Amino acid sequence: MADEAPVVVVGAGPVGLFAALALRAHQVPVVLLEADPADRHRAGSRALYVHGKSLSLLESASPGLGSELATQGVLWNVRRTLYRGRQVYAREFPPHDATRGLPPFTSLRQSETERVLLQACERAGVDVRWNHPVTEVVTHSGGVTVATADGTTWSGSHVVGADGARSTVRRCTGTALDGSAADGFHVVVDIADEPGGTPSLERVMHYEHPAADGRGVLVVPYANGFQVDVQSRAGDDSDLLASRQEVRRWLPALIGPTPTERITAISVYRFLQLIADDFTDPHHRILLAGEAAHLFPPFGARGMNSGFADARAAADAIVSGRRTPEVNAGAVAEFATARRAAAEVNSAAAGAALRHLRPPTAAARLRRGAAARLAPVVPRFGEWLEHAPYGPRVPMVRH
Ligand SMILES: Cc1cc2nc3c(=O)[nH]c(=O)nc-3n(C[C@H](O)[C@H](O)[C@H](O)COP(=O)(O)OP(=O)(O)OC[C@H]3O[C@@H](n4cnc5c(N)ncnc54)[C@H](O)[C@@H]3O)c2cc1C
C-alpha cells in the first residue's frame, strides 16, 4: 500500500477523533467513518475528567487544543470526603495560575470534549463521514478494505478501531473481550447549574450517605452543571432507582430542592472490567483503541483518558511503520503489546477502587469505618478515604 493511502478511523467518539488528529499531525490522510448522524445527541455527561497528561497529549498533537479544552471546563478547588454524614477529609487548592501552563485537569461534559475535538479535526482536514456504519473490515498484508452499510468500500493502509464497547472492528479481528462484569451499577444524574447562581466547585465523596439509605454518593462539578453519582446497594433495581419519579423523590435529600427542569439526564452505568485478547489482527493492519479495546469501571477516569493514550500510540505506530510491511508489523505489534499491558494496569487499578467502594468482605467494610473514626486524629486515614475511590496512582499517560 502506497504511503499516501488513508488511514480509516472508525468511530467519532473522543478516542477516534483524537486518533484522527494525531494522524493528521503527521500529515497522514484520514477518513473518519461514524455510524451516527452529524446532529446526534449524546445523552448524559459521561466521562468528565480530563487528566492534565491528556491535556498535554492533545496539545502536542494539535497546538492550542489542550488549553482550549481547559478553558471550556472547570477546575474544582475543594475536595471533601464524608463518612455517614461526618467530614473526614477536606482540602482547598489555590486557583490555577494559567501563566504556569496547562491545569492539572479539567472537567466538562464528554459531548463538549467531542465538540472541541471535532472542530480541531475539521481544521486539520480530517474527512469525516457521518451516517456511515462500518459493517466489515478485511485485512491483508498490504492494507485494509472497509465496508459500510450503504455498500461503499474504503481502502486504506490501516484501520483504527475506535468504535466503542460493541466494536464491529474488534469483531472483525476475531479477538474476544476477556474479563468480568461486577454486580452493581451507578445512577448518574446530571443537573444544570442554577441560572444566574454561583456554581459550587466542590467535589464531594460521601460514603454510606445517611440520606441515601447508606449508598455511596459522589458529587462532581463540570462546566455549567454537576453530576450526582449514586452507587447501588445489593438488591437495588436499576429501572426503579433510576426512574424519573424515584430520582425526584431521593435527589432533594442529597442536594436540596431542585426544579425538575434542571435535571438534564439520568443514566445507569455498570461495572465492566474487560480487555480485548489482542489489540491488532494477524496482518497488523487493525489497531484497537479506547472502549473497543477495553472497558473499565469509571473510578480514576481511566476510560476516556487511557483511550487518548491508545489513540496517540496507534498514530505513532502507523506513522513509524509506514515504510515497509516488516517495519509496520513490528511497530503495530509493539503498540498492541504496550497498550494491552497499560490496559491491564488500568483495569487492576480500577478494580482495586471498585473493591474499596464495594467492599467484598465484612472486614474490608470495617476497615473503612475504622479509618473514618480515626481520621480526625490521624489525617492519613482521611487521605486514604479521599484517594482510594480512584485506585492506586499509576501513571496515566502510559495509562
Ligand atoms: C452512561 C455512561 C456514563 C459514563 N460515565 C463515565 C464516567 O463517569 N467516567 C468515565 O471515565 N467514563 C464514563 N463513561 C465511559 C466513557 O464514556 C467512555 O470511556 C468513552 O466514551 C470511550 O470513548 P470511545 O471513543 O472509546 O468510545 P465511544 O465514546 O463509545 O465512541 C464510539 C463511537 O463509535 C461509533 N460507532 C459504533 N459502532 C460503529 C460502527 N460500526 N461504525 C462506525 N461508527 C461506529 C459510535 O457511534 C461512537 O460515536 C460512561 C459511559 C456511559 C455510556
The ligand as a Gaussian input file, in Angstrom:
#p B3LYP/6-31G(d) Opt

LIG

0 1
 C      -23.848000       6.378000      30.693000
 C      -22.338000       6.433000      30.646000
 C      -21.637000       7.055000      31.644000
 C      -20.247000       7.093000      31.619000
 N      -19.614000       7.703000      32.624000
 C      -18.281000       7.726000      32.625000
 C      -17.585000       8.366000      33.654000
 O      -18.190000       8.918000      34.573000
 N      -16.232000       8.351000      33.626000
 C      -15.548000       7.725000      32.610000
 O      -14.297000       7.729000      32.595000
 N      -16.174000       7.131000      31.625000
 C      -17.514000       7.121000      31.605000
 N      -18.155000       6.511000      30.600000
 C      -17.332000       5.872000      29.572000
 C      -16.852000       6.876000      28.569000
 O      -17.992000       7.496000      28.025000
 C      -16.002000       6.120000      27.566000
 O      -14.799000       5.754000      28.205000
 C      -15.684000       6.883000      26.316000
 O      -16.855000       7.283000      25.635000
 C      -14.857000       5.997000      25.399000
 O      -14.650000       6.649000      24.193000
 P      -14.508000       5.843000      22.843000
 O      -14.244000       6.906000      21.828000
 O      -13.581000       4.719000      23.004000
 O      -15.936000       5.174000      22.574000
 P      -17.354000       5.837000      22.346000
 O      -17.461000       7.141000      23.026000
 O      -18.349000       4.792000      22.654000
 O      -17.373000       6.159000      20.784000
 C      -17.523000       5.135000      19.820000
 C      -18.068000       5.769000      18.540000
 O      -18.099000       4.774000      17.541000
 C      -19.340000       4.856000      16.855000
 N      -19.609000       3.536000      16.283000
 C      -20.005000       2.410000      16.924000
 N      -20.113000       1.397000      16.052000
 C      -19.768000       1.888000      14.835000
 C      -19.690000       1.328000      13.529000
 N      -19.981000       0.033000      13.302000
 N      -19.315000       2.117000      12.510000
 C      -18.996000       3.426000      12.707000
 N      -19.084000       4.006000      13.930000
 C      -19.457000       3.247000      14.968000
 C      -20.317000       5.280000      17.929000
 O      -21.490000       5.852000      17.374000
 C      -19.474000       6.293000      18.696000
 O      -19.554000       7.576000      18.134000
 C      -19.533000       6.485000      30.577000
 C      -20.237000       5.851000      29.568000
 C      -21.629000       5.825000      29.574000
 C      -22.369000       5.139000      28.471000

